[in-house]
Amino acid sequence: MSTLPRVVVIGYPNVGKSTLFNRVTGTRDAVVAPQAGVTRDRKEGLAEWSGREFVLVDTGGLDLRAAEPLAESVRDQARRGIAESDAVIFLLDGRAGVGSDEMEIARLLRRGSVPVVLAVNKSDTKLAQERVHEFWGLGLGEPYAVSAEHGLGVGDLLDAVVTLLPREQDLTAEHLQGVRVAIVGRPNVGKSSLLNALLGSERVIVSNIPGTTRDSIDTELVFRDTHLTLVDTAGLRRKGRRAEESLEFYSTVRTMQTLERADVALVLADASEGLVDLDLQVAHEAQRARCATAVLLNKWDIGNLDLEKARERVAAKVQMKPPCIPISCVTGRNLHQVLPLVLRLHEAYRTRIPTPALNRWLADIRARGGLPQRSGKSIKLFYVVQYGTAPPRFKLMVNSRALMHRNFAYYLENRLRDSFGLAGVPVIIDFEGKEERFS
């Protein structure tokens, strides 16, 4: 998406920016709730209108007078979004009319060089329809009456927006399909700090207030000629502490959806608090989502965790044996290892092992003996092939699936992982017995 023109949506808190974002992108990616201030960081999505593709950017509410914690950070994220955009949609609440705050935002937009389209939301109500004419006074041109919730007038608004975008021949049309990397973990372990440290800029808001990040935020970069999408996510809590219908519940749903779409997961733990059970549960969720996974022990500069014991515990509790490295987003310790580790995991995630090498490995397993038995019958391992990648998937032919023990299946998985460098990669082995092959 980095090659496409960008359109940012700004406005006062709770005017419907995230609802408009979901409407235009045709998704439910942005968290929407009745209370103001739900969106804090910039949220990006791919949109298309009249054959033109562009990136739509949702922002937090631009309240110039708010003094609560994080308000200045939210304003700064909105300003950065405007500075990086090709066009701005200034969204207002048609029922509220024009006030001093709206006039102040309009003055700031008129001083800038980015073209602005004025959208008056919630115009499906009689009160809003009667007040549309008031918005001419902002000096930003024609106000477009829309209803983001019901889609009324959105087509006319987008017609105006696409006329402001750069011509297609001025753009590089190449679309890169790269690696999706989810940054996950408990609240306040440093996920947003890691994203900013890897990017070298304040892309997302960082605060010591748990729950600062409420949505999954995509950011793109190119590393060693590989296109990466880094996704900052909301912190995961224990299931018993996720109240249904709460904002935190929906943030958790977004995080789980991000894991399901990711290729690689970076699980952050707080080394100053030690490796807790919830860290291992997050790693287990990444494994269930079939992501290649690494565990990063953040805040190593202020922690006293035993690294070898931490690695042993991760290997014992997480089946795919993810690599575990200490880092510090503050001092920069080992940050240079993170993206190379992502590339190595992704390469293993998409690896295809030659069939002769797999069957030499299987012959070695048979030569060791000790194969499981049931009712006096021993399992026989005939041959193995790989038939899928991302994650690697194998089919192993046996004389009878009924003779296969669960523990022996785990043993084969671990030996396969050790022999072919698949640590941190989910491995799937399908066992097919003679009864299935000749039924």
Secondary structure, 3 states (H helix, E strand, C coil): CCCCCEEEEEECCCCCHHHHHHHHHCCCCCCCCCCCCCCCCCEEEEEEECCEEEEEEECCCCCCCCCCCCHHHHHHHHHHHHHCCCEEEEEEECCCCCCHHHHHHHHHHHHCCCCEEEEEECCCCHHHHHHHHHHHHHCCCCEEECECCCCECHHHHHHHHHCCCCCHHHCCCCCCCCEEEEEEECCCCCHHHHHHHHHCCCCCCCCCCCCCCCCCEEEEEEECCEEEEEEECCCCCCHHHCCCCCHHHHHHHHHHHHHHHCCEEEEEEECCCCCCHHHHHHHHHHHHCCCEEEEEEECHHHCCCCHHHHHHHHHHHCCCCCCEEECCCCCCCCHHHHHHHHHHHHHHHCCCCCHHHHHHHHHHHHHHCCCCEECCEECCEEEEEEEECCCCEEEEEECCHHHCCHHHHHHHHHHHHHHCCCCCCCCEEEEECHHHHCC
